[in-house]
């Protein structure tokens, strides 16, 4: 079947479903920045569906949205410029080996003090002055203990707090109970470590507390972890200063049109926005929260801070979308696209995901290779890879042209051609003026006076950093200041100040359950050369890492009568999977670390095997029920769970 025939058929079937059920009947799951995303959101806004969803709730976006509500943008820093670097839940040697890991190594060479907070002895520990081997899921308690000590010992930036924050007195009261002794009992960390680390961070300037994925996948506390981290940066005066963490754009880069100029947000009106599945339960992560963050961003000079991203922070909740496909309530989801996304491996409760995908009347996948999810699709479109398409790499400080390295092989096309092709067939003829991605890049660059080809010839350009622009324009928040007490959270029915909640599946949260499942389980740790559920079909990668592994401490394995390299069963209150045991002293004796993303491309594609998608899939162990998820945005837990390990 040709691309044109497939697009014709998909558009015709989608048109019939829209006529029968309304445009909201179309759902979507996306992956991790494998594609442009703005073209997807443009299509969905024009089509009229608010039901775009993905791994947002556990992947950077909790921090992104929360920092917008706290001070109007997502802060990042250059580790090479810090005097103190706190590596908290960020194993960059495996998760960011090209950018963050070399920067961390350079920070060490530059003499920065490095503190690592992680339950595992990650490679960064070898560079660290201090390692805090925290109990998984208790990071928020430690952050609140740091905040309390910094306030009580007056280590905060008094001038900044007085002039540029609101809610400091309420914050002081909220953290009063988090004494070093209480935090020690919760986190399993010595009091001396807790207090020493807090003092080092507070008294070393500039200091950085970089964003990390590890905190986003803890479930119930993940959003408030992001709030507490933003508060720590703010009260210590490390926000918007050289060597600290900043979130604005340079004036030169601000001229480049960004996502908001491309997504046609105005095309989807209030009636359709109100139908977004999950927004009633998690309004901060749907249109209500996004609209408030956008309104506050517009108070700032245009371009000073990029507007909040729709694809990152304005999404439906996967649980509600999948349930609507299964139950047809509150209205039916009958069609879905998955682009560079593998929902059978990406989300908890894969059997529920399977039931949802197979209940659809139309399931369309655009992918690089056949995956378990793609095997369930009615249509699979071959996607061009990154090196086969043009892109603009735009950060707050520079803009770089990334021309295609090769022409697309075989029948592969980029996602823009997919969405534009559908749009032209569905009444959006006037809404896709650019014939290809290079023309879209030209549109983005137009205010700079450059074309994509001209920028390619000069490689790119840097801007001139500016700091403390809040002194003239304020912060992009309702108060114009850093909101230690969040008025947006309060308005949307969320806790305006962070409070620690014990995970439901934990030794302290349920002692009876912990007797049956005595090990604390984490999943989702990055490991090379795999990336999430990718690379399993590459022979050289499988040679390095051929089997799914669960890590136990050697003493723990001995107590359980288990031997290194034997096959074991890992069982949680949710489900059971089969993995190969690997013993390691890098992990705490009371923990288990199960690799995620495992399926077996060498096995049969047909049902019921479906590439062995259930056998070693760590998401079989993870819950998605509301009581396990963060109440602000619905982040589900992939760690801070319970399990037992026994011979297979």
C-alpha positions in Angstrom: 0.0 0.0 0.0 1.3 3.5 -0.9 1.5 6.4 1.5 -1.2 8.2 -0.4 -3.6 5.3 -0.3 -3.0 4.8 3.4 -3.5 8.5 4.2 -6.7 8.4 2.1 -8.1 5.5 4.0 -7.1 6.8 7.4 -8.6 10.2 6.7 -11.8 8.6 5.4 -12.2 6.4 8.5 -11.3 9.2 10.8 -13.8 11.5 9.2 -16.6 8.9 9.7 -15.7 8.5 13.4 -15.6 12.3 13.9 -19.1 12.6 12.4 -20.4 9.8 14.6 -18.7 10.8 17.9 -17.2 14.2 17.6 -13.5 15.1 17.1 -12.7 14.3 20.8 -13.0 10.6 19.8 -9.4 10.7 18.6 -6.7 10.1 21.1 -2.9 10.1 20.9 0.2 8.8 22.6 3.6 10.3 21.9 7.2 9.3 22.9 10.2 11.2 24.2 11.0 14.0 21.8 11.7 11.6 19.0 9.7 13.9 16.7 8.8 17.6 16.4 5.6 17.4 18.5 4.4 20.8 17.4 3.0 19.3 14.1 1.1 16.8 16.1 -0.4 19.4 18.4 -1.3 21.6 15.4 -3.2 18.8 13.8 -5.1 17.9 16.9 -6.0 21.5 17.7 -7.2 22.0 14.1 -9.1 18.6 14.2 -10.6 19.6 17.6 -9.4 16.8 19.9 -7.9 17.7 23.3 -6.9 14.1 24.0 -3.2 14.1 23.4 -1.3 12.2 26.0 2.0 10.3 26.6 4.7 9.8 29.2 4.6 13.6 30.1 3.4 12.9 33.6 6.6 11.1 34.5 9.2 12.7 32.2 10.4 16.2 32.9 6.9 17.7 32.5 6.0 17.7 36.2 9.0 19.9 36.8 8.4 22.0 33.7 4.8 22.9 34.5 5.4 23.3 38.2 8.3 25.7 37.8 6.1 27.8 35.5 3.6 28.0 38.3 6.3 28.8 40.8 8.5 31.4 39.0 7.4 31.4 35.3 9.7 29.1 33.5 11.8 25.9 33.7 15.3 26.6 35.1 18.5 25.0 33.9 22.2 25.6 34.4 25.6 24.8 33.1 27.2 22.5 35.6 30.6 23.6 34.6 30.0 27.0 36.2 28.7 25.8 39.5 30.6 25.8 42.8 28.2 23.2 44.2 26.3 20.6 42.1 23.6 18.4 43.7 23.1 15.4 41.5 19.7 14.3 42.8 18.1 11.3 41.0 20.1 12.0 37.8 22.4 9.2 36.6 23.7 11.2 33.6 26.5 8.7 32.8 23.7 6.5 31.5 20.9 9.0 30.7 22.9 11.9 29.2 26.4 10.6 28.3 27.0 13.3 25.7 25.8 16.5 27.6 25.2 16.2 31.3 27.8 13.6 32.2 30.8 15.4 30.6 29.6 18.6 32.3 29.5 16.9 35.6 33.0 15.6 35.1 34.2 19.1 34.2 32.5 20.5 37.3 34.6 18.1 39.4 37.8 19.1 37.6 36.9 22.8 38.2 36.7 22.1 41.9 33.0 22.1 42.4 31.6 20.3 45.5 29.4 17.5 44.3 26.6 15.9 46.4 24.8 12.8 45.0 21.4 11.9 46.3 20.5 8.5 44.9 19.5 5.1 46.3 22.1 3.4 44.0 25.8 3.8 43.8 25.7 5.4 40.4 28.9 6.4 38.5 28.6 10.0 39.7 29.3 8.8 43.3 33.0 8.3 42.3 33.1 12.1 41.7 31.2 13.1 44.8 32.2 14.7 48.0 29.1 13.2 49.6 26.7 10.4 48.7 23.2 10.3 50.3 21.8 6.8 49.8 18.2 7.7 50.3 15.3 5.4 50.6 13.4 5.5 47.3 10.3 7.7 47.3 11.3 9.8 50.3 13.2 12.6 48.4 10.5 15.2 49.2 11.0 14.6 52.9 14.7 15.3 52.5 14.0 18.5 50.5 11.6 19.7 53.1 14.2 19.0 55.8 16.8 21.0 53.8 14.3 23.9 53.5 13.6 23.9 57.3 17.3 23.9 58.2 18.1 26.7 55.7 15.3 28.8 57.2 16.1 28.0 60.8 19.8 28.7 60.4 19.1 31.8 58.3 21.2 30.5 55.4 18.7 31.8 52.9 19.1 34.9 50.7 17.2 37.3 52.9 17.1 40.2 50.4 15.8 38.0 47.5 13.2 36.3 49.8 12.0 39.7 51.1 11.7 41.4 47.7 10.9 38.7 45.3 9.0 35.9 46.9 5.5 35.4 48.4 4.5 32.9 51.1 7.8 32.7 53.0 6.1 32.7 56.4 3.6 30.1 55.3 6.5 28.0 54.0 8.4 28.3 57.3 5.4 27.0 59.2 4.8 24.2 56.7 8.3 22.7 57.1 8.5 23.2 60.8 7.9 19.5 61.5 10.7 18.2 59.2 13.4 18.1 61.7 16.7 16.4 60.9 15.7 13.5 63.2 12.3 13.1 61.6 13.7 13.2 58.1 16.4 10.7 59.1 13.7 8.3 60.2 11.9 8.6 56.9 14.8 8.6 54.5 17.2 6.1 56.3 19.9 8.8 56.1 22.1 9.8 59.1 21.2 13.2 60.7 24.8 14.4 60.2 24.6 13.7 56.5 21.3 15.5 56.1 22.4 18.7 57.9 25.9 18.8 56.3 24.6 18.4 52.8 22.0 21.1 53.3 24.5 23.6 54.7 26.9 22.9 51.8 24.2 23.6 49.2 23.0 26.7 51.0 26.4 28.3 51.5 28.0 27.5 48.2 27.2 30.1 45.6 26.5 29.7 42.8 24.9 26.2 43.4 22.9 24.1 41.1 20.2 21.5 41.8 19.5 20.3 38.3 16.3 18.7 37.1 16.3 14.9 37.1 14.0 12.2 35.8 14.3 10.1 38.9 12.0 12.3 40.9 9.3 12.5 38.3 8.5 8.7 38.4 7.8 8.4 42.1 4.1 8.8 41.9 2.3 10.5 44.8 5.2 12.9 45.7 6.6 13.7 42.2 4.9 17.1 41.6 5.7 18.4 45.1 9.3 17.3 44.7 9.4 19.6 41.7 7.9 22.4 43.9 10.4 21.8 46.7 13.4 21.8 44.3 12.1 25.1 42.8 11.8 26.5 46.3 15.3 25.5 47.3 16.8 27.3 44.3 14.8 30.4 45.0 15.3 30.9 48.7 19.1 30.3 48.3 19.3 33.0 45.7 20.5 30.6 42.9 17.8 31.6 40.4 18.6 33.7 37.4 22.2 34.4 38.3 25.5 33.5 36.5 26.5 30.0 37.4 23.0 29.3 38.9 19.9 28.1 37.1 18.1 30.3 34.6 15.0 30.1 32.4 14.9 33.1 30.1 15.9 33.4 26.4 18.6 35.7 25.1 17.2 38.5 23.0 18.8 37.1 19.9 17.3 33.7 20.3 13.9 35.1 21.3 13.5 36.3 17.7 13.1 32.7 16.5 9.5 31.6 16.5 8.8 28.7 18.8 6.3 26.0 19.5 3.5 28.4 20.4 3.7 30.1 17.0 3.2 26.7 15.3 0.6 24.8 17.3 -2.5 26.8 16.3 -3.7 26.8 20.0 -6.6 29.2 19.2 -8.1 26.6 16.8 -9.4 24.5 19.7 -12.1 26.4 21.5 -13.5 26.3 25.1 -16.1 23.6 24.3 -13.6 21.1 23.1 -11.0 22.1 25.7 -13.6 21.2 28.4 -13.8 17.6 27.0 -10.2 16.9 27.8 -10.1 13.5 29.6 -8.6 13.7 33.0 -8.6 17.5 33.3 -11.4 17.3 35.9 -9.1 15.2 38.1 -5.8 16.8 37.3 -6.7 20.3 36.1 -3.2 21.7 36.6 -1.8 19.4 33.9 -4.7 20.1 31.5 -6.0 23.2 29.8 -6.9 24.9 33.1 -3.4 24.9 34.4 -1.8 25.6 31.0 -4.1 28.6 30.4 -3.1 30.1 33.7 0.6 29.6 33.1 0.2 31.1 29.6 -1.7 34.1 30.9 1.1 34.9 33.4 3.8 34.3 30.7 2.1 37.1 28.6 2.8 39.6 31.4 6.5 39.4 30.5 8.1 41.2 27.6 7.5 39.0 24.5 10.1 36.4 24.0 11.8 36.8 27.4 10.6 33.4 28.4 9.1 30.9 25.9 5.4 30.4 26.5 4.5 27.1 28.3 4.6 24.2 25.9 1.2 22.6 25.0 2.7 19.2 24.3 4.6 19.1 27.6 1.9 20.5 30.0 -1.5 20.5 28.5 -2.4 16.8 28.1 -5.2 14.3 28.8 -4.4 11.6 31.3 -3.6 8.2 29.9 -5.7 6.3 32.4 -8.8 8.2 31.4 -8.1 8.0 27.7 -7.5 4.2 27.8 -10.6 3.6 30.0 -12.7 5.7 27.6 -11.5 3.3 24.8 -12.5 0.3 26.8 -15.8 1.5 28.5 -16.8 4.2 26.1 -17.3 6.6 29.0 -17.7 9.5 29.5 -17.6 9.3 25.7 -16.0 6.8 23.3 -12.3 7.0 22.3 -12.6 5.1 19.0 -9.4 6.1 17.2 -5.8 6.7 18.3 -2.5 7.6 16.8 0.8 6.6 18.4 3.9 8.3 16.9 7.4 7.3 18.0 5.6 5.8 21.0 5.3 2.2 22.3 2.4 2.3 24.8 2.6 -1.5 25.5 6.0 -0.8 27.0 5.6 2.8 28.1 2.7 2.7 30.6 1.7 0.8 33.7 -0.8 -2.0 33.5 0.1 -3.2 29.9 -2.9 -5.6 29.9 -5.2 -2.6 30.3 -3.3 -0.8 27.5 -3.8 -3.9 25.3 -7.5 -4.0 26.0 -7.7 -0.3 25.1 -5.8 -0.5 21.9 -7.7 -3.6 20.7 -11.0 -1.9 21.5 -10.3 0.9 19.0 -12.0 1.1 15.6 -8.9 2.7 14.2 -5.3 2.5 15.5 -2.5 4.1 13.5 1.2 4.0 14.4 4.1 5.9 12.9 7.3 4.2 13.9 10.9 3.4 13.0 10.5 -0.4 13.4 7.9 -2.9 14.3 7.1 -2.8 18.0 4.5 -4.7 20.1 2.2 -1.7 19.9 2.7 -1.3 16.1 1.9 -5.0 15.7 -1.6 -4.1 17.0 -2.2 -1.3 14.5 -4.4 -1.1 11.5 -1.9 1.1 9.7 1.9 1.5 10.3 3.6 4.4 8.6 7.4 4.2 8.3 9.0 7.3 10.1 12.1 9.1 9.0 14.8 9.2 11.6 16.4 12.4 13.0 19.3 12.3 10.5 16.8 12.2 7.6 15.0 15.5 8.3 15.9 19.1 9.0 15.5 20.6 12.5 16.3 23.7 14.5 18.0 23.1 17.7 16.9 26.1 19.9 17.8 26.6 23.5 17.7 29.7 25.6 21.2 30.6 24.6 21.7 29.5 21.0 20.0 28.5 17.7 21.6 25.9 15.5 20.6 24.5 12.1 20.5 20.7 11.9 20.2 19.8 8.2 19.4 16.2 7.2 22.5 14.0 6.9 20.9 11.7 4.3 17.7 11.6 2.3 15.0 9.4 3.8 15.6 5.8 3.0 12.9 3.4 1.6 9.4 4.9 2.1 10.2 6.8 5.3 8.8 10.3 5.7 8.9 12.8 8.6 5.9 13.4 10.9 5.1 16.7 9.3 4.3 15.0 6.0 2.0 12.6 7.9 0.0 15.3 9.7 -0.1 17.7 6.8 -1.2 14.8 4.5 -4.1 14.0 6.8 -4.9 17.7 7.4 -5.2 18.4 3.7 -7.6 15.5 3.4 -9.7 16.6 6.4 -10.6 20.1 5.6 -7.5 21.9 6.8 -6.3 23.0 3.4 -5.5 26.5 4.5 -3.8 25.6 7.7 -0.7 23.9 6.4 1.0 26.6 4.4 4.5 25.1 4.5 5.0 22.2 2.0 7.9 20.7 4.1 9.8 21.0 7.3 12.5 23.3 5.7 9.8 25.8 4.8 8.5 25.6 8.4 12.0 26.3 9.6 12.2 29.3 7.3 9.0 30.6 8.9 10.5 30.2 12.3 13.7 32.0 11.3 12.0 34.8 9.4 12.3 37.4 12.2 16.0 36.8 12.3 16.4 37.6 8.6 17.8 34.2 7.9 16.6 31.1 6.0 17.3 27.6 7.2 19.9 27.2 4.4 21.6 30.4 5.3 21.7 29.4 9.0 23.2 26.1 8.0 26.0 27.8 6.2 26.9 29.8 9.3 26.2 26.8 11.5 24.1 28.7 14.0 24.3 31.7 16.4 24.7 32.4 20.1 22.9 35.0 22.1 24.2 37.2 24.9 23.0 35.9 28.4 21.1 38.4 30.6 20.5 37.8 34.3 18.0 39.1 36.9 15.6 40.5 34.3 12.9 40.0 37.0 14.2 43.2 38.5 12.6 45.2 35.7 9.8 42.8 34.5 9.0 40.6 37.5 8.3 36.9 37.3 5.7 35.3 35.1 3.4 34.4 38.0 0.1 35.8 39.3 2.0 37.9 41.9 4.9 38.8 39.7 7.1 37.1 42.3 8.4 33.6 43.1 5.4 31.9 44.6 6.7 29.8 47.4 3.0 29.5 48.3 1.4 28.7 44.9 -1.7 30.6 44.1 -2.2 28.6 40.9 -2.1 25.3 42.8 -4.5 26.7 45.5 -6.9 27.9 42.8 -7.0 24.5 41.2 -7.5 22.6 44.4 -4.0 21.4 44.8 -1.7 21.8 47.9 -0.1 25.2 47.6 2.8 24.2 49.8 4.7 20.8 49.5 3.8 18.1 52.1 5.4 14.7 52.1 3.1 11.7 51.7 4.3 8.1 52.3 3.9 5.9 49.2 1.2 3.4 49.7 3.5 0.5 48.8 6.4 1.0 51.2 7.7 -0.4 54.4 6.2 2.5 56.3 3.1 2.9 54.3 1.9 -0.7 54.6 3.8 -3.0 57.0 1.6 -6.0 56.3 2.2 -5.7 52.6 5.9 -5.2 53.2 6.1 -8.6 54.9 4.8 -10.3 51.8 6.9 -8.0 49.5 10.0 -7.2 51.5 12.1 -5.4 48.9 11.7 -1.8 47.8 11.4 -1.8 44.0 12.6 0.7 41.5 12.2 0.5 37.8 13.0 2.9 34.9 16.8 3.3 35.6 18.6 4.0 32.4 21.1 1.5 31.2 23.3 1.5 28.1 23.1 0.8 25.2 19.3 0.6 25.5 17.0 3.6 25.6 13.6 2.8 27.1 12.1 0.1 24.9 14.4 0.9 21.9 17.4 -1.0 20.5 16.3 -4.5 21.5 16.2 -5.5 17.8 19.9 -4.3 17.2 22.2 -7.3 17.4 25.2 -5.4 18.7 23.1 -3.8 21.5 21.7 -7.2 22.5 25.1 -8.7 22.6 26.1 -6.1 25.3 22.8 -6.5 27.2 21.1 -9.7 26.0 18.6 -10.3 28.8 16.4 -8.3 31.2 18.1 -7.9 34.5 17.0 -7.3 38.1 19.7 -6.2 40.5 20.0 -7.4 44.1 22.7 -6.9 46.7 24.9 -10.1 47.0 23.9 -10.5 50.7 20.2 -10.2 49.8 20.6 -12.8 47.0 22.4 -15.2 49.5 19.6 -14.8 52.1 17.0 -15.7 49.4 19.0 -18.7 48.2 19.6 -17.2 44.8 22.6 -17.1 42.6 24.0 -14.6 40.2 22.8 -15.0 36.6 19.9 -17.4 37.4 16.4 -16.6 36.2 14.0 -15.3 38.8 10.5 -14.1 39.2 9.9 -10.5 40.4 6.5 -10.1 41.9 4.7 -6.9 43.1 1.2 -6.5 44.4 0.3 -5.7 40.8 1.9 -8.5 38.8 4.8 -10.8 38.0 7.6 -10.9 35.5 10.6 -13.1 34.7 14.2 -11.6 34.7 17.8 -12.7 35.1 19.4 -11.9 38.4 22.5 -9.8 38.6 24.1 -9.2 42.0 25.7 -5.8 42.7 27.0 -4.0 45.8 25.9 -0.8 44.1 22.4 -1.4 45.3 21.0 -1.3 48.9 20.4 -4.7 50.5 16.7 -3.9 50.9 16.2 -2.9 47.3 15.6 -4.4 43.9 16.3 -2.5 40.6 14.4 -4.0 37.6 15.3 -2.9 34.1 12.4 -1.5 32.1 11.4 -1.6 28.4 12.0 -5.3 27.7 10.4 -7.2 24.8 11.8 -9.7 22.4 11.8 -8.7 18.7 13.1 -12.2 17.8 9.9 -13.8 19.0 6.6 -14.2 17.1 4.7 -11.0 16.4 1.3 -12.7 16.2 -1.0 -12.9 19.2 -0.9 -14.2 21.8 2.9 -13.9 22.0 3.2 -10.4 20.7 7.0 -10.4 20.9 6.8 -11.7 24.5 5.6 -8.2 25.6 4.3 -9.3 29.1 7.1 -11.7 30.1 9.7 -9.2 31.3 7.9 -5.9 31.1 8.6 -4.0 34.3 5.4 -2.0 33.9 3.5 -5.2 34.8 4.7 -4.5 38.3 3.5 -0.8 38.4 0.1 0.5 39.5 -1.9 3.2 37.7 -4.7 3.6 40.2 -5.4 7.2 41.4 -4.4 6.6 45.0 -0.8 5.9 43.7 -0.6 8.9 41.5 0.4 12.5 42.3 -2.9 14.4 43.0 -1.7 17.5 41.0 -1.0 15.9 37.6 -1.5 12.2 38.0 2.2 11.1 37.8 2.2 7.3 38.2 4.9 5.4 40.1 7.7 3.4 38.4 9.7 3.3 41.6 9.2 3.5 45.4 7.2 0.2 45.1 7.4 -3.2 46.8 8.3 -6.6 45.5 9.7 -10.0 46.2 12.3 -12.0 44.2 12.3 -15.8 44.0 13.6 -18.6 41.8 11.8 -18.9 38.5 
